[in-house]
Amino acid sequence: MKGLILSAGMGTRLDPLTRTCPKCMVHVAGRPMMEYQLDALRKAGVVECTIVVGYMADAVRDYFGASYRGLNLSYVENTVYAETNNLYSFWMARAELDDDTLLLEADLVFDTQLVSQLVSMDESNVAIVDLYQSSMDGTVILASGDFAESMVLKSDQGRWFDYRTALKTVNIYRLSKETLANVILPEMEAFLNDGRTGQYYEAVFASLIASGRMEMAVLNTGNKKWAEIDTLDDLKEAEKMFASAPAAIG
């Protein structure tokens, strides 16, 4: 199993912090965000991870290098990060997707056990989710039992959208090698051939789930902590949440 971290964006909503460093290297409770992700991967037994860089790409490569505490790192660069979205960054890494893959976004901090639990699941494709709260923003899943019935992007959540049973995506996924090769990458290619480089990859997932071409299980965070950091307010809340989190050991 491999890791894939999408980290090409500019993080403009964290200005002025991201004027001098990429978003993934903004510190939360004394550590760069990406360290939380890399530690979670290695503690789950993952030994290879690809990072898609873009904005201030050299800063990420120079800081983390070719390995992190025994986790081998490789890099793919999205040079058109300012004109594209994470669907395109995901597509840029397609040559690395030759195994089951754990997909993460670079603006997350979370309890490392979440990824270990994800790895131990039997289902081929899994999204980590949390019960929707009014403070949350972004893509949600409507599930039946342990499986997604639909994935709804923020742009499709109209004024009267019913959030009562909605599950917020944490933006951590487990994707099988077979699903990537046979379903996800072909659908991505179709999106990009249609000029949809500005889309989120969730638009592809939503299309595949809606059409029955991909089955996706859900794993609830339960009492485990996590935070998505898009704004300075998000950062303040994450600092409080993880203030007592111990530094990684080993």
Secondary structure, DSSP 8 states (H G I E B T S, - for coil): -EEEEEE----GGGTTGGGTS-GGGSEETTEEHHHHHHHHHHHTT--EEEEEE-TTHHHHHHHHTTEETTEEEEEEE-TTTTT--HHHHHHHTGGG-SS-EEEEETTEEE-THHHHHHHT-SSSSEEEEEE--TT--S-EEEEETTEEEEEE-GGG--TT---TT-EEEEEEEEE-HHHIIIIIHHHHHHHHHTT-TTS-HHHHHHHHHHTTS---EEEE-TT--EEE--SHHHHHHHHHHTTT------
